[in-house]
Every structure is written in C-alpha cells, then in structure tokens.
Amino acid sequence: LNVRSSFKFQLKGLSLTNKFYYNLLGRFNEWSDFTSISYRKDKFHLVANTRLTNLAPEVMTRDYFGNHMNVDFTSIAKQSVNRIDAFANYNLVDSMLNVSLFGNYTTVKGALPIAS
C-alpha cells in the first residue's frame, strides 16, 4: 500500500515541483522525496534539485530471486541516497554561445549484509 503526492507551482519564471512517495505496508516502509526549483529570466536559467530516498537496497530489488549471492536476509537495512544537483546557464551572443555550470553531491548509506 503506497501513498504518493505531487505538487507543482509556477509563477512567471519561477517553477517549484515536489514529488513524495511513502510505502505504508510492505517493502520496508520505504520513502522518497524529490524537490526541484527552477528560475528563468531572459538569458539566465538556474535549476536546483534534491532527492532524498530511504528504499530497499538495490541488490534486493534487482536480484531477489537470484541465487548467486549469500545474503543475510534477517538484518536487511534500508539504503539511503541523498542527492543535490545545481545547474546554471547563461546565453551569450544571441544563443550561439552558452556558459554553463553544473554541480552534484551524492551520499549513499546502507547495503545488504553479506553472510559469512
């Protein structure tokens, strides 16, 4: 059983978006949240995104039915991924030349415990 929400706000050159997901029953009560803000004015464009997730480990979701790993399923913890992106762009010379900057910061915590 999942709960999802979506929100979008736009005003002139400003745009704000949010998407949220929460699992109430099953799948480890995982959740995720994505937020994006964008601003555009004349030749300038700025975008910033955040993604926060607390989901079942990726190995669990992709290889659940595989038998090529020895995983201790009694102590599975959720995998947390936090990501922040930023992008800035400025058009020069009538859109013939663009100057862009991009930055990203990501952290990943949690993994499946491998049985010994």
C-alpha positions in Angstrom: 0.0 0.0 0.0 1.6 3.3 -1.1 0.9 7.0 -0.7 2.1 9.4 -3.4 1.8 13.2 -3.6 2.7 15.6 -6.4 2.8 19.4 -6.2 3.7 22.0 -8.9 3.7 25.8 -8.6 4.6 28.2 -11.5 4.8 31.9 -11.4 6.4 33.9 -14.3 10.0 32.5 -14.5 9.8 30.5 -11.2 8.8 26.9 -11.0 8.6 24.6 -7.9 7.9 20.9 -8.1 7.7 18.3 -5.3 7.0 14.5 -5.5 6.7 12.4 -2.4 6.3 8.6 -2.0 5.7 6.6 1.2 5.1 2.9 1.5 2.6 2.1 4.3 2.6 -1.7 4.0 5.3 -3.9 2.7 8.7 -3.1 1.1 10.3 -1.9 4.4 8.2 1.3 4.7 10.4 2.9 2.2 10.0 6.6 1.2 11.4 9.1 -1.3 11.1 12.8 -1.8 12.1 14.9 -4.9 12.1 18.7 -5.0 13.1 20.9 -7.9 13.2 24.7 -8.2 13.8 26.4 -11.4 14.2 30.1 -12.3 14.4 31.6 -15.8 14.9 35.2 -16.7 15.9 36.5 -20.1 19.2 34.7 -20.9 19.7 33.2 -17.4 18.4 29.8 -16.2 19.0 28.3 -12.8 17.9 24.8 -11.6 18.4 23.1 -8.2 17.2 19.6 -7.3 17.2 17.5 -4.1 16.4 13.8 -4.0 16.1 12.0 -0.6 15.4 8.3 -0.6 15.2 5.6 2.0 14.5 2.5 0.0 15.0 -1.3 0.0 18.7 -1.9 -1.1 19.2 -2.0 -4.8 20.7 -5.5 -4.8 17.5 -6.7 -3.0 15.2 -5.2 -5.6 17.2 -6.4 -8.6 18.4 -9.8 -7.5 15.7 -11.1 -5.1 15.2 -14.3 -7.0 18.9 -14.9 -7.9 21.0 -17.4 -6.0 24.4 -16.1 -6.9 24.8 -14.2 -3.6 24.8 -15.3 0.0 22.9 -12.5 1.7 21.8 -12.4 5.4 18.1 -11.5 5.0 17.5 -11.3 8.7 19.3 -8.0 9.0 18.4 -6.0 5.9 18.5 -2.3 6.4 17.2 0.4 4.0 19.5 2.1 1.6 19.6 5.9 1.9 20.6 8.0 -1.0 20.7 11.8 -0.7 21.5 13.9 -3.8 21.7 17.6 -4.5 22.1 18.9 -8.1 22.5 22.5 -9.3 22.7 23.9 -12.8 23.2 27.4 -14.1 23.2 28.5 -17.7 23.7 31.9 -19.4 23.2 32.5 -23.1 25.7 34.8 -24.8 25.8 36.1 -28.3 22.2 35.5 -29.3 22.0 31.9 -28.1 25.1 31.0 -30.2 27.2 30.6 -27.1 26.2 29.2 -23.7 28.1 29.3 -20.4 27.0 26.6 -18.0 27.9 25.4 -14.6 26.8 22.1 -13.0 27.4 20.6 -9.5 26.3 17.4 -7.8 26.7 16.0 -4.3 25.5 12.4 -3.6 25.7 10.2 -0.4 24.8 6.6 -0.3 24.4 4.7 3.1 23.4 1.2 3.8 23.9 -2.1 1.9 23.0 -5.7 2.2 24.9 -7.6 4.8 26.8 -10.5 3.2 26.7 -13.6 5.2 30.0 -15.2 6.0 
